[in-house]
Amino acid sequence: MQIKEKLAPDKILGTLLKWRIRHVSNRQFIMFLSIIVGIASGLGAVAIKNSVHYISVLVQNVIHSEGPAYVFFISPFIGILLTVIFIKYILKRPVRHGIPNVLYALSKRKGRIRRHNMFSSIVASALTVGFGGSVGLEGPAVATGAAIGSNVGRLFRLNFRQITLLVGCASAAAMSAIFKAPIAGIVFALEVIMLDLTLSAIVPLLMASASAVLTSYLFMGQQVLYPVNITETFVMEDLLFYIVLGIITGFVAVYFTKVYLYIERIFLRMKKASTRLIAGGAMLGVLLFFFPSLYGEGYDIINTALSGDASFIYDQELFSNLQYFWPVTVVLMLMVIGLKVVATSITFGSGGVGGIFAPTLFMGANTGLLFAFVANQIGFHGLSEQNFALVGMGGLIAGVLQAPLTGLFLIADVTGGYKLFLPLMITATISFATAKSFVKNSVYTHQLARRKELLTHDKDQVALTLMDVTKLIETDFSKISPEATLGDLVKVVSKAHRNLFPVVDDKGMLHGMIKMDDIRDILFKPELYDTVKVKDIMYMPEYYISPDDSMEDLVEMFRKSGRFNIAVIDKGKYLGFISRAQAFTAYRNFVKRFSGEY
């Protein structure tokens, strides 16, 4: 009876899949699933936002009753501690950084993301951010949505391209829902998730993004995230200042990336999780004590900056008597901007879970505000501090993520700032170009790029990244023992259909190779059959690869060697050969399949 009950869901699913194949085309089914994952991703984003809100309210109530000095120091430590306990003892699986994990799943796991990611990022990020961790919620929201898209695709036995599309749809939906920015969500999927833009992909993306935003509207209202009343539009006299702001935000993006990676390396050297937790929690507590504006996501601070108000830097009583001296304001704002990425990196390093969008927006808004404030104080021009704070956000997103279109459309969407579309475009483009000149990859992609696992919009590169060299190995080469004689080799040659013979012992270890061309002159000398040993005429291959090497490594090996066959050796053990013809045919077939319709 139990066996029948266990098989029932599989039977129902099998029947459903058969019905779907007969009555619903692939394109129609993908559109239907895009709406499903869009709604589910939207619900995931709502769950993350509301969880953080309720935890934050609870913590804020404690702050008001116990006093800020005590709570600001201990609160983030408690949140990260609870996150570590949840991951290590309840979930018992790692919860990796959201967007890099999605990119890795697409490049090396054929779009497969573990089921626990559909809820684990929600819990972990809510604990981290709700208690004051200086990170955002966008990365976990995208990770949650991508996991939903991946598992829905696997449930319905979709192929790799279809699962990739659903992961992209869910990522776009999550971004759209959490920012209430449907256009930015689609651009994010195309630019950051590296989803291939085709006519068959754009409609599911639109449907997923729209359904996610409608879900977000239903639960969180229709107001934009950062309401801005733009009273001064773009004037040509400000053009040079927007160009300079683009250069500045580009350098701030370089600073963000380098500091983030440096602190990440420091925490990776700490072998014990308890050491990372204690050291990181203590450092973060100290930073939040002296600079309360670094607490949590920082959305209130961003809105304050977007109104042209920098008074939040004097929330700490130590600085409250200095607010009448504008040079002090400049110094404190520089410290807040510079320390935000430090606080974010420490939160991650000590075990917290979150995203970098909110910290980037925080730094961008304050960079733009500070730039306009300094320009006005020294008498260069009457700049709108509100406008420059808004444009600074777009510039820093473009530089840190190395995604200028995402920076442009995200800020226009989340602020309703389409009146400043042109300066946003100028600043975002220049910031991206500046950051790209000094940092080749973003914080999302640096590890994948270093391991040659990063997908790009270059179809050739995508094929080389996704193809598995182990599936190209040919094993129909006739082997010969190193102790065999020339006579034994002649017998093998007479039955072989290849002109290359690996010399392998009884343990499978490769000792060398023999080519037909190298033995042709002695092959028909019977007097040598018993006296010449195989080990005396073999040679060790100069060029070979391991099964862990990438397709790009294989192509480079063919180019350097000029050979038609490359040996595959795993720690000295012979596995087979990969032929140039086989590799080229497999590559052509992969590109054709990957570029086809979903």
Secondary structure, DSSP 8 states (H G I E B T S, - for coil): -HHHHHHHHHHHHHHHHHHHHHHS-HHHHHHHHHHHHHHHHHHHHHHHHHHHHHHHHHHHHHHHHH-HHHHHHHHHHHHHHHHHHIIIIII-S----HHHHHHHHHHHSTT---GGGGTHHHHHHHHHHHTT-S-BSHHHHHHHHHHHHHHHHHHTT--HHHHHHHHHHHHHHHHHHHHT-HHHHHHHHHHTS-----HHHHHHHHHHHHHHHHHHHHHH-SS-SS-----S---GGGHHHHHHHHHHHHHHHHHHHHHHHHHHHHHHH---HHHHHHHHHHHHHHHHHH-GGGSSS-HHHHHHHHTT--GGGG-SGGGGGGTT-HHHHHHHHHHHHHHHHHHHHHHHHTT---BSHHHHHHHHHHHHHHHHHHHHHTTS----HHHHHHHHHHHHHHHHTT-HHHHHHHHHHHH--GGGHHHHHHHHHHHHHHHHHH-SS-TTTHHHHHTT----S-HHHHHHHH--GGGG-B--S--B-TT-BHHHHHHHHHH-S-SEEEEE-TT-BEEEEEEHHHHTTTTT-GGGTTT-BHHHH-B--S-EE-TTS-HHHHHHHHHHH--SEEEEEETTEEEEEEEHHHHHHHHHHHHHHHTS--
